[in-house]
Amino acid sequence: MSKNKLAKFAEVHALPNVVEVPYAELQQGPYLLKGNWARNFFGNNCPLVLELGCGKGEYTVGLAENFPGKNFIGIDIKGARIWTGATAAQGKGLKNAGFLRTYVELLPSFFGPGEVSEIWITFPDPQMKKQRKRLTSTKLLTHYGKVMKPGGVIHLKTDSNFLFQYTTALVHLNGFKVEAETEDLYSSEYADDIRGIRTYYEQQWLDRGLKIKYLKFIPHNENLVEPEMEIEWDEYRSFGRDRRSRINGKNDE
């Protein structure tokens, strides 16, 4: 780990808008903010929205700026990346943006039933080899269902044709209500509210001429099944993320 990452990792512990909880503490009983994030963390009663795998937190910060009537929590396990979004939110004086360092599998330990109104999944690793690790897999959707309110919405933005086809098939197979579905977000009517919010990786994909895919749906949590289908892999992801960053002349921290 670089010295810069180590410094960020150390600093993130002291940021007031970042929550970190040792796993052992979660086993001792209900987490103190569970069911009470709006009142006790944000100091209001606004709807709660999560961004899963938030990385550097650009999207969490952008959403908080655009929608001041909602509370946003960016969730990631990598503290050095969360540092970027958390310090940006502080610098902008955003009171409705926070960050939680944990695994998405632990959401039910941190949030109460029906506490979450929306979930954003922005440019996750498509996990082409490991279905169970996909952020839109039935396994993880079951976890989300334990904390989402009835009628809660999930948004997926991705450059990955593989993940978009997989998720679209899963959504239709399980009879989820689809509110938006497009393979070219910025040529569709769905982009108006979020046109100006772009992550580090999203801008890379756009610069390379790739179209951004978007899916908005309302899931249920009953008898979920995985689609059985062959999906062509994304060829441009055939090498590692560090090499993609070097090709684009940027470093991923």
ABEGO torsion letter per residue (X at the ends): XBAAAAAAAAAAAABAABBBBBAAAAAAEBBAABGAAAAAAAGBABBBBBBBGAEAGAAAAAAAAABAABBBBBBBABAAAAAAAAAAAAAAGBAABBBBBBBAAAAAAABBBGABABBBBBGBBAGAABAAABAABAAAAAAAAAABBBGBBBBBBBABAAAAAAAAAAAAAAGBBBABBBABAAABAAAAAAAABBBAAAAAAAAAGBBBBBBBBBBBABGBBBBBBBBBBBAAAABBAAAAAAAAGBBBX
